[in-house]
Amino acid sequence: MTPLWTAVEAEAATGGKVLGHWSVQAVSIDTRALGEKTLFVALAGENRDGHAFAPEASQAGAVVMVAREEGLPAGAPRLVVQDTLKGLEALGVTARARTDARIVAVTGSVGKTGTKEALRHVLAAQDRTHASIASYNNHWGVPLSLARMPKATRFGVFELGMNHAGEISALTRMVRPHVAIITRIAPAHLEYFGTLEKIADAKAEIFAGLEQGGVAVLPRDDVQFDRLARAARENGADIVSFGSHEAADWRLLAFEPTAEGSHVELSHKDRSLRFALGAPGRHWAQNALAVLAAVDALGGDVEAAALALAEFQPPGGRGQRRPIKVKGGMALLLDESYNANPTSMQAAIDVLGQRPGRRIAVLGDMLELGASAPDLHAGLAPLLSEAHVDLVFLAGPLMRHLFDALPTDRRGAYRPTAKELVDPVEAVLQPGDTVLVKGSLGSRMKLIVDALAGKEEVA
């Protein structure tokens, strides 16, 4: 098996100093994920320093990348650099430079992880595909994902995230994508940016790293489309649009919910294409258009990708459907617990509204919305009414504004924390119910998901 990194290659990439003759097949920053022939990178974070775990990693047989050698076993294989984050970045940049892969990068206020996973799913069926795992989309996640990319990769898929201006610019210059997708501009991180225009500008930084002749895949229905398109052109990109808008290059013609997901029909140039999608909701149909547009721009097989979407399932916390046991039978859990903002909340409520039987929403605070947060939370009340949601359970100080805005017959319960909401929700569930659980990551709504699914005790 061809090694991912040899000592000679890693030394040349980082300018560090190696000890021993070694090669590795994996790169990790977590001692819990060490396997044979792994390079452990001792990153120094806000809460802990990976150097404290380097001796343990070394004793477990890993090669370690460190800036300090204290505590390491004598003669243990290592790579010594001045700064381990910069060393990881150097590995990532070198990994990108040495491959002939076609690269796509994804960002957006909503849907970026799901779109990245859908791209991974359809491209992996066509050729050797490498993609970032989970939401490894920040200043260490992107270089780590790049450093893990084998030389022989045919397609590379990377997610780029941000909380502040300037962050995506640095990441995209490492990734150097051939195709850049922006899924949607929404009021996420509004507390830091203040306006949607500033959020759009920060997301548009993804075009700064586009390879010459690169393609920008943009949401034609978004109110920020013209702003995004202008930024893309300024960076020399060709623009391909997707959405329901009549001017969209990849246009959504029809969307039909099904028990398994949905049926989608699109038009592109002078042809139409109808396919099944394993993920529920109109927002997933829109994401699927972006996926197919990117596959086309990468030189992949669009028809094969469309067929593969029938088997795609949303990742955990982002719309995953899970049957759960309740007293007397089974109910359906819609797990949207990973994150939330007003746009993704509306999409999730719409999906809940398409379900048969009794509909129950369990919602936690949407964070980082700034001064408009109380109104944005209370503003969900009409959406819940339009979706004919029967009962609403709410957790968190901001969700109190929604609780007060709801009619009394829809109020399930309000509690200050997610943990306190578990028992009231469990007490009302009946066979045939559909229960949606959604909130920002900091709201800890996964506690409720795990309790309902019986995965673990709530601590």
C-alpha positions in Angstrom: 0.0 0.0 0.0 1.3 3.4 -1.0 2.0 5.4 2.2 0.2 8.6 2.8 3.3 10.3 4.1 6.9 9.2 4.4 9.4 10.8 6.8 11.2 12.3 3.8 8.0 13.8 2.3 6.8 15.2 5.6 10.2 16.7 6.4 10.3 18.4 3.0 6.7 19.6 3.3 7.1 21.2 6.8 10.8 22.1 6.9 10.9 20.2 10.2 13.4 17.6 11.5 12.6 13.9 11.5 13.8 11.2 13.8 13.6 7.7 12.4 12.7 6.1 9.0 9.0 5.9 9.0 5.9 6.1 6.9 2.2 6.6 7.9 -1.2 5.9 6.4 -3.2 8.3 8.5 -3.0 11.7 10.2 -4.8 12.4 13.5 -5.1 15.1 16.2 -6.9 12.7 18.6 -5.2 10.0 20.6 -8.6 8.1 20.7 -8.4 7.7 16.9 -4.9 6.3 16.6 -4.3 3.3 14.5 -1.2 1.6 13.0 1.1 3.9 11.1 -0.6 7.2 12.2 1.0 10.6 12.4 -0.3 12.3 15.6 -0.2 16.1 15.4 0.0 17.8 18.8 -2.1 20.8 18.2 -2.3 23.5 21.0 -6.0 24.5 21.4 -7.8 26.9 23.6 -8.7 24.3 26.3 -5.8 21.8 26.0 -2.4 21.3 24.4 -1.9 18.2 22.3 1.7 18.0 23.5 0.3 16.6 26.8 -0.9 13.6 24.9 2.2 13.1 22.6 4.0 10.7 25.0 0.8 8.5 25.1 0.5 8.6 21.3 4.2 7.7 20.9 3.9 4.8 23.3 0.9 3.6 21.3 3.1 3.3 18.3 2.2 6.6 16.5 4.7 9.0 14.9 4.3 12.3 16.5 4.5 15.9 15.1 5.6 18.1 18.0 7.1 21.5 18.7 8.4 20.3 22.1 9.9 16.9 22.7 9.6 16.7 26.5 8.4 13.3 27.8 8.8 11.5 24.5 10.4 8.0 24.6 14.0 8.1 23.6 14.4 7.2 19.9 10.7 7.3 19.2 9.8 8.3 15.6 8.8 11.9 15.3 8.7 15.1 13.2 9.8 18.2 15.1 8.5 21.6 13.8 8.4 25.1 15.1 4.6 25.3 15.2 2.4 22.2 14.9 -0.6 24.1 13.3 1.7 25.6 10.7 3.2 22.2 10.2 -0.3 20.7 9.6 -1.1 23.5 7.2 2.1 22.8 5.3 1.2 19.1 5.0 -2.3 20.1 3.7 -0.9 22.5 1.1 1.6 19.9 -0.1 -1.1 17.2 -0.3 -3.2 19.5 -2.4 -0.2 20.4 -4.7 0.8 16.8 -5.3 -2.6 15.5 -6.5 -4.3 15.8 -9.9 -7.7 15.5 -8.2 -10.6 17.7 -9.2 -11.5 19.7 -6.1 -14.9 21.1 -4.9 -15.3 23.3 -1.9 -18.7 24.0 -0.2 -19.8 26.8 2.1 -23.0 28.6 3.0 -25.1 29.6 6.0 -27.2 26.3 5.8 -26.8 23.0 4.2 -23.0 22.9 3.7 -22.3 19.7 5.6 -25.2 17.9 4.0 -24.2 19.1 0.5 -20.7 18.0 1.2 -21.9 14.5 2.2 -24.1 14.2 -0.8 -21.2 15.1 -3.0 -19.0 12.5 -1.3 -21.8 9.9 -1.7 -22.3 10.4 -5.5 -18.6 11.0 -6.4 -17.4 7.9 -4.4 -19.6 5.8 -6.7 -17.7 7.1 -9.7 -14.0 7.2 -8.7 -11.5 7.6 -5.8 -13.0 10.3 -3.6 -11.7 12.0 -0.5 -13.8 14.3 1.6 -13.5 16.1 5.0 -15.3 14.2 7.8 -18.0 15.6 10.1 -17.8 19.4 10.1 -14.0 19.7 9.8 -14.4 23.1 8.2 -12.2 25.5 10.3 -8.6 26.6 10.7 -7.4 23.1 11.8 -10.2 21.0 10.2 -9.4 22.0 6.6 -5.6 21.5 6.7 -6.2 18.2 8.5 -8.6 17.1 5.8 -6.2 18.1 3.1 -3.3 16.3 4.8 -5.3 13.1 4.8 -5.9 13.2 1.0 -4.1 10.4 -0.8 -2.1 11.3 -3.9 -4.2 9.1 -6.2 -7.5 10.9 -5.3 -9.7 11.6 -8.3 -12.3 13.9 -6.5 -11.8 15.9 -3.4 -14.6 17.5 -1.4 -14.0 20.0 1.3 -16.3 22.1 3.6 -15.3 25.6 4.5 -16.9 27.4 7.5 -16.5 30.7 9.3 -17.6 32.8 12.2 -15.8 36.0 11.2 -14.6 37.8 8.0 -11.3 36.7 6.6 -11.5 33.0 7.7 -12.7 31.5 4.5 -10.2 33.4 2.5 -7.3 31.7 4.2 -9.0 28.2 3.9 -9.9 28.4 0.2 -6.3 29.4 -0.7 -5.2 26.1 0.9 -7.9 24.0 -0.9 -7.7 25.8 -4.3 -10.9 24.4 -5.6 -11.9 24.0 -9.2 -15.6 24.3 -8.2 -16.9 26.5 -5.3 -20.5 26.0 -4.0 -22.4 28.5 -1.9 -25.6 26.8 -0.7 -27.5 29.7 0.8 -27.1 33.0 2.6 -29.1 33.1 5.9 -29.0 35.0 9.2 -26.5 32.7 10.8 -23.7 34.4 12.9 -25.8 37.6 12.6 -24.5 38.6 16.0 -20.9 38.9 14.5 -21.8 40.4 11.1 -24.9 42.5 11.6 -26.3 42.2 8.0 -26.9 39.5 5.4 -24.8 41.5 3.0 -21.8 41.2 5.2 -22.5 37.4 5.7 -22.6 37.1 1.9 -19.3 38.9 1.5 -17.7 36.6 4.0 -19.0 33.5 2.2 -17.9 34.9 -1.2 -14.3 34.8 0.1 -14.4 31.2 -1.2 -13.8 32.5 -4.7 -10.4 33.9 -3.8 -8.9 30.5 -3.9 -10.5 29.2 -7.1 -8.2 27.7 -9.7 -8.0 29.5 -13.0 -11.1 28.8 -15.1 -13.0 27.7 -11.9 -16.7 27.5 -11.5 -18.9 29.2 -8.9 -22.2 27.3 -8.2 -24.6 29.8 -6.7 -28.2 29.8 -5.3 -30.3 31.7 -7.9 -33.3 32.1 -5.6 -31.2 33.8 -2.9 -31.7 37.5 -2.4 -27.9 37.9 -2.3 -27.4 36.1 -5.6 -26.3 39.3 -7.5 -23.8 40.2 -4.8 -22.4 36.7 -4.8 -22.2 36.6 -8.6 -20.4 39.9 -8.7 -17.8 38.6 -6.3 -17.4 35.4 -8.3 -16.8 37.3 -11.5 -14.3 39.6 -9.9 -12.3 36.4 -9.1 -12.5 35.1 -12.7 -15.1 32.4 -12.0 -17.6 31.1 -14.5 -21.1 31.2 -12.8 -23.5 28.3 -12.7 -26.8 28.8 -10.8 -29.3 26.5 -9.3 -32.8 26.9 -7.9 -36.5 27.4 -8.8 -35.9 30.8 -10.5 -36.7 30.8 -14.2 -33.2 32.0 -15.0 -31.5 29.2 -13.0 -29.1 27.1 -15.0 -30.1 24.0 -13.0 -33.8 24.7 -12.4 -36.1 22.9 -10.1 -39.2 22.0 -12.1 -41.0 19.8 -9.6 -40.7 18.5 -6.1 -42.9 15.7 -4.6 -42.5 14.4 -1.1 -42.5 10.7 -0.6 -42.4 8.3 2.3 -38.7 7.6 1.5 -37.6 11.2 0.6 -38.8 12.9 -2.5 -39.0 12.9 -6.3 -37.3 15.7 -8.0 -37.4 17.0 -11.6 -35.0 19.5 -13.0 -34.1 21.1 -16.3 -30.6 22.0 -17.5 -30.0 23.5 -20.9 -32.3 21.6 -23.2 -32.8 18.5 -21.1 -34.9 17.5 -18.1 -34.0 14.9 -15.5 -36.2 13.2 -12.9 -34.7 11.3 -10.0 -35.5 10.0 -6.5 -33.8 11.6 -3.5 -33.4 9.8 -0.2 -33.5 13.0 1.9 -36.8 14.7 2.7 -37.6 18.3 2.1 -37.6 20.9 -0.6 -34.3 22.3 0.8 -32.6 18.9 0.1 -33.9 19.1 -3.4 -32.3 22.5 -3.8 -29.0 21.0 -2.4 -29.3 18.2 -4.9 -29.3 20.6 -7.8 -26.1 22.2 -6.5 -24.6 18.7 -6.2 -25.4 17.8 -9.7 -24.2 21.1 -11.0 -20.9 20.6 -9.3 -20.6 17.0 -10.6 -21.1 18.4 -14.1 -18.5 21.1 -13.6 -16.0 18.5 -12.2 -16.4 16.3 -15.3 -18.3 13.6 -13.5 -21.3 11.6 -14.7 -24.5 13.6 -13.9 -27.0 10.8 -14.6 -25.1 8.3 -12.5 -24.9 10.9 -9.7 -28.7 11.5 -9.9 -29.3 7.7 -9.6 -27.0 7.6 -6.6 -29.0 10.3 -4.8 -31.8 7.8 -4.2 -29.6 6.0 -1.7 -28.4 9.1 0.1 -29.4 9.7 3.7 -28.9 12.9 5.6 -26.1 12.7 8.2 -26.8 12.6 11.9 -28.2 15.8 13.4 -29.0 17.2 9.9 -32.4 15.7 9.0 -31.7 12.0 9.8 -34.8 10.0 10.2 -34.8 7.4 13.0 -37.7 5.1 14.1 -38.0 5.2 17.9 -39.8 3.0 20.4 -42.7 4.6 22.3 -45.3 3.1 24.6 -47.5 0.9 22.4 -45.5 1.0 19.2 -43.2 3.2 17.1 -42.8 6.9 16.3 -40.5 8.7 13.9 -37.7 11.0 15.1 -36.4 13.8 12.8 -32.9 14.5 14.1 -32.0 18.1 13.3 -30.1 18.6 16.5 -26.7 19.8 15.1 -27.5 23.4 14.4 -30.2 26.0 13.7 -30.9 29.4 12.3 -34.2 30.9 11.1 -33.8 29.6 7.5 -32.9 26.0 8.5 -35.6 26.0 11.2 -38.2 26.9 8.6 -37.0 24.1 6.3 -37.2 21.6 9.1 -40.7 22.7 10.1 -41.8 22.4 6.5 -40.6 18.7 6.5 -42.4 18.0 9.7 -45.6 19.5 8.2 -45.4 17.0 5.4 -45.6 14.0 7.7 -48.8 12.1 8.4 -50.2 11.7 11.9 -49.5 13.9 14.9 -46.6 16.3 14.6 -44.5 17.4 17.5 -41.7 20.0 17.4 -39.0 20.1 20.1 -36.9 23.2 19.6 -33.9 24.8 21.3 -32.4 28.3 21.1 -31.0 29.6 17.8 -27.8 31.2 18.8 -25.6 34.1 17.5 -28.5 36.1 16.1 -27.7 39.3 18.0 -30.3 41.9 19.0 -32.9 40.5 16.6 -32.9 37.1 18.4 -36.1 37.5 20.4 -38.2 38.5 17.4 -36.7 35.8 15.2 -37.6 33.2 17.8 -41.2 34.5 18.3 -41.5 34.7 14.5 -41.5 30.9 14.2 -45.0 30.7 15.6 -46.8 31.3 12.3 -44.6 28.7 10.6 -45.5 26.1 13.2 -49.2 27.0 12.7 -49.0 26.7 8.9 -47.3 23.3 9.2 -50.2 22.2 11.5 -47.8 21.2 14.2 -49.8 19.8 17.1 -47.5 20.3 20.1 -44.4 22.4 20.6 -41.8 21.8 23.3 -39.2 24.5 23.9 -35.9 24.8 25.7 -33.6 27.8 26.3 -34.1 31.4 27.3 -34.6 32.6 23.7 -37.3 30.0 23.0 -39.3 31.5 25.8 -40.3 34.2 23.3 -41.7 31.6 21.0 -43.5 29.9 23.8 -45.3 33.1 24.7 -46.2 33.7 21.0 -47.8 30.3 20.6 -51.5 29.7 21.1 -52.2 27.7 24.3 -53.4 24.6 22.5 -50.0 24.1 20.8 -47.9 24.6 24.0 -46.4 21.3 25.0 -44.0 22.6 27.6 -41.2 25.1 28.2 -38.0 24.4 30.2 -34.9 26.4 30.6 -32.6 23.6 29.4 -32.8 20.6 27.0 -32.1 18.1 29.8 -35.3 19.3 31.6 -37.4 18.8 28.5 -36.7 15.1 28.1 -39.3 13.8 30.5 -42.2 16.0 29.3 -41.5 15.0 25.6 -41.2 11.3 26.4 -44.5 11.4 28.4 -46.6 12.5 25.4 -45.2 10.4 22.5 -47.6 8.0 20.9 -47.4 5.4 18.1 -47.5 7.1 14.7 -46.1 10.5 16.0 -43.4 12.4 14.2 -41.1 14.4 16.5 -38.7 17.0 15.2 -35.7 17.9 17.4 -33.8 21.0 16.4 -31.7 23.8 17.9 -28.2 25.3 17.8 -25.4 23.1 18.9 -24.9 25.1 22.1 -28.6 24.3 23.0 -27.6 20.7 23.5 -30.7 19.3 21.8 -28.7 16.1 21.1 -29.4 15.1 24.7 -33.1 14.8 23.7 -32.3 12.9 20.6 -30.1 10.4 22.5 -32.7 9.9 25.2 -35.6 9.3 22.7 -33.4 7.0 20.7 -32.3 5.1 23.8 -28.6 5.5 23.1 -27.5 6.6 26.5 -28.7 8.0 29.8 -29.0 11.7 30.0 -26.2 12.9 32.3 
